[in-house]
């Protein structure tokens, strides 16, 4: 088929310049039938004809189909069947066929089986797509892997993203709670992959949901929808947008002190972009979201509690193991049963009406607060010496300065004994009262003089040096006697049988 420029030349030469069709065909290397055809039409048009017979293909077509079906279970996306490999097998079997024909047939077969996508209509408040994306962040100078949780409202294009250090069910549930609070409403449907946080197993009628995800759905009353198994483009909106967010807002690798800080900055960046991004008619994402927000379901009275509840036992070391990490609890809880409420950022442990909160640790981590062991430390000075820096850091000032002065005045060994007595005073009188007494006598400790055996009326410290003995009243008749200091050599003389002094 000629190009439109060639058609113009042909028509101009014949119809304007008056050249013969024979001459134009000879000069341009065309057939006279072609020249004649384009004198009748002003632009090239493709004329569909019945496909020509291909006897070479007919001879090998059935065998190619059989080989493709036979090898289908023995190929992978990276070790797929190619035209070259199929041609080689056909030649080995004695078929006379060209490589071009085999490759052409494979292309046509692939085209016929390729999926045809349907243009979808997204209505206000109806649909949100949800997914996780792996990202890299830098926290306090250390690069680590994190996970971006993304919810995209398909009508308006409004998005919510948050960063987590794990791609687990807890992060999955917490991300929904944060997203719905951020949007101020709940979409009628949410679309997911068949991820294990939501789907316990896939059956022929549908999906069996996990217990915790079922509780989330029941709380917010939205419809969970899932893509086809093994098909990654059924929710192409969030797939495409998640990669774009990673490239637009997480490059270069973001730096921060915590994922909370980086997540808040990411949300702020998405809000700025939503104000700038417009559709074909000039409406911004924010404008469309105002319309969509009115069509969404209202939030329930209270947000869903995404924390995971775990029954735990307190060890004799007053430590609790939760999901592979260790956390300290008050020593009086030792050998009792407790309940751990595991959140994304913290772990709350409750026992007999009391509770303690720790930052959540990674698998194998440990979080110990030595204030939980004050009664035991008061009885174990050498244990105090082992953990003194950590203990005084937890207690704050003036305990850090106290430990420094005690180590100077008594040394680490005896200073730990004194600090143990201070710890005992805290258990009996409370930290506030002991801290007040310490501040009142800190100047005396710094001078190293005077009687520091009391702190604000609480007698817990010995003096830093040996005090002078008090004078003892004796009868007048004995006052004239002088008592000499004992001398070890006198006892040596007695042991050798020596006599008295001359």
ZISUL-V929681 format. One line per field, one symbol per residue. ss: DSSP state (a for helix, b for strand, c for the rest). psi: psi as a letter, one per 20 degrees, with the letter a starting at -180 (. if undefined). A space follows every 10 residues. Layout:
BEGIN
ss=???
psi=???
END
This chain:
BEGIN
ss=cccaaaaaaa aaaaaacccc aaaaaaaacc caaaaaaaaa cccccccccc ccccaaaaaa aaaaaaaaaa aaaacccccc ccaaaaaaaa aaccccccaa aaaaaaaaaa aaaccccccc ccccccbbbb bbbbbbbbbc cbbbbbbbbb bbbcccccbb bbbbccccaa aaaaaaaaaa aaaccbccbb bbccccccbb bbccccbbbc aaaaaaaaaa ccbbbbcccc cccccaaaaa aaaaaaaaac ccccbbccaa aaaaaaaaaa aaaaaacbcc cccbaaaaaa aaaaacbccc cccccccbbb bbbcccccbb bbccbbbbcc aaacccbbbb bbcccbbbbb bccbbbbbbc cccccbbcca aaaaaaaaac aaaaaaaaaa aaaaacccaa aaaaaaaaaa aaaaaaaaaa aaaaaaaaac aaaaaaaaaa aaaaaaaccc ccccbccbcc cccccccccc cccccaaacc cccccccaaa aaaaaccccc cc
psi=pqrhhhgggg hggghgijqq hggggghikr qhhgghgihh qiqqqppprp qqqnhghhhi ghhggggghh jhikrrhimr prhgghgggg ghjjqnqqhg ggggghghgg ghiqqpqppq ppqpjhpqqq rqpprprool ipprqrpopp ppphghjqqp qqpqiqmahg hgghhggggh hghjrpqhqp prrlqhhhog qprhhbqoqq ghhhhgghgi lropqqrqpj oijimhghgg hghggghhik prpqqrhrhg ghghhggghh gghhhhprah jjprhgghhg ghhhirqqqr hqqpoiqppp prpprijkqp poliqppqrp hiipkrqrpp ooagirpppq plirqqpqpp qrpirpopoi hikghghhin hhhghhjggh ghhghaqjhg hghghghghi rhghhhgghh hgghhghhiq hgghgghghh jhhghhhkrr okjqokioni prqirpqpqq pppqqhhihi ppoqqqphhh hhghhijraa q.
END
